Amino acid sequence: MTLPVSATAPKLPAGEVNRFLDTYAQPAVSGPVTLTAGDQRLRISPATLSDHLTVKNDGGRLTASLDERALLRDPDVARPLAALTGAPKEASLGVRDGKVVVESEGRPGHEVTAKALGDAVRPLLTKSGDAARTAPVATRVTEPELSSASSPASASPSRCRRSR
């Protein structure tokens, strides 16, 4: 049986593929990237990075994009990032002499947005070496919902519910 065969030209020249491999793909997964927030550090492995990188043919030129939202949700990033930044701590209230008082003060926390994560990681992907692949990540202060400033200090005890 004879089957018809036809040649198909590649959609991209080999030079473009080689350019992309040399300037982006190989450096992107050459090692971990390290993000810093204060004195804390978070290393993101090449395997985790590669899970969130996509490549497309953009008019004969290969381009890459980082899915920063998915990277932020990835357990290998989300768990250590939560420990690195910390959630706000709520104040605790009590009743003394018929008045609501703050027994322990709340404290603000910090969070990293998907945009901040992407802005920190993206430039590191084309660099090599530990020092060059390390950068600070911007954090945003998150206030507790309950603090001495927001406490119902003038409320009467009958308006406050107590846990039993």
N, C-alpha and C positions, 0 to 999 in steps of 0.2 A: 504494500500500500504506500502510495506517495502522498505526502501532506504538503500543502503550500507553505512556503517559508518566505518571510520578508524581513529585511533589515530595518531596525528602528534606530535613528540617531539619538544620542543622549540629549537630554534637555539642557544639560549644563556641560560646559567644557571641563576637561580634567583640571585645567589651571584654576578654575574657580573653586572646584572641590578642594584642591590642594591648598589654595589660599585660605579657605575657611578652616580647614583642619589645622593649618599652621598658626593662624592668627587668633582663632577662637576656640575651636573644639578641644584640641589637645591641652592648651593652657587651662581651659575651664575645669577640666577634671584631673589636672595634674597633682592636686593635693587639696587639703581642706582650706576653707576660708575661716578666719577667726574674727569675730565681732567683739567689741569691747563696750561695756557700759560701766563707767566709773572704774573700779578696780576688778570688776568681774569680766570673765571671758567665756565666749561660746564658740566652739569649733563646729563647723558644718562640713560633713564628709563629702568627698567627691561623689559617692553613690547617691547621697541625698540630693545634692545639687543636680546631678544628671536626671533624677526623676522629675525635675521641675523645669527643665530646659527643653524648648522645642525649636526646631529648625524648619525654615520654609524657603522656597524658591521665590524670590521677590524680583520678578522681571529679569531673570538671568543672574541674579546675585543672591547668594545664600545669606540669610539673616537669622539671628537667634533671638529668642525672647525667654525671659524668666517669668514663670507664674508665681509672683510674689505672694499672692493670697494662699495658694496651695502650699507654698513653702512655709508660710507662717502657721498653717494648720498641721503640717507634718509632725507626727509625734516626736521624731528625732530632733526637731527644732522647738516645737511648742513647749514641751516639758522643761528642757533646760532654760529656755527663754523666760518661762514663768518664774523659775527659781532665781534667775538673774535679775529680774525686774521687780517682782513682788506686787501683790495686790494691796489696795488700801486696807487699813485696819479700822474697823468701826469703833467708835467710842462706846463705852458701856454706861448705862444710867442707873441711878438708884434713887431712893426717896429718903430724905433726912428732914426732920422737923416739918413734915407735910409738904415739902417742896422737892421737885425733881432736880437732881444734881448729877453732874458728870463724875462718875467714879474713876474711870480711866479714859484718858484722851485718845482719840483716834489719830491715825497718821496717814499721810498720803502714800500712794503707791506710784509705780511707774509702769507704763506699757509701751510696747513697740507696735507701731501700725504696719500694715502690709507695705505701704508706700515707703516708710522709713527702712524697712528690711530690704526691699528691692533697691532703694537708693544706696544702701551700704554695700550690698553684695555685688550688684552689677559691675561696678568698675574693677572689682577684685578678680573677676573671672578671666581677664586677659593677662594677668600678671603671674609671675612665678617667684617662688621663694616665700618662706614663712612671713618675713617682715613685710613684703610687698602685698601679701594676701591677708593683711590684718588692717582693720579700720574700725572706728567707733560707729555705733548705731545710735541714732537719735531716739530718745525716749520722751514720752509725754507724761506729765504728772496727772495722776487720777486721784481726785479727792474722795474721802470717805463720804458716804451718804449721811452719816451721823457723826457730828463732832461737837465741841462745846459751842461753836458758832451757830450750829443748826439745831441745838438741843432745845426742847420745850421747857426751858428753865422756869418759865413763869406759869407752866401748866400745873394744875392741881393733881394730886395723886389719883383722883377718881378718873382722870382723863388718860392716864397711862396704864397700859396693860402690863402685868407682870407675869413672867413665866413661872409655872409651878411644876 
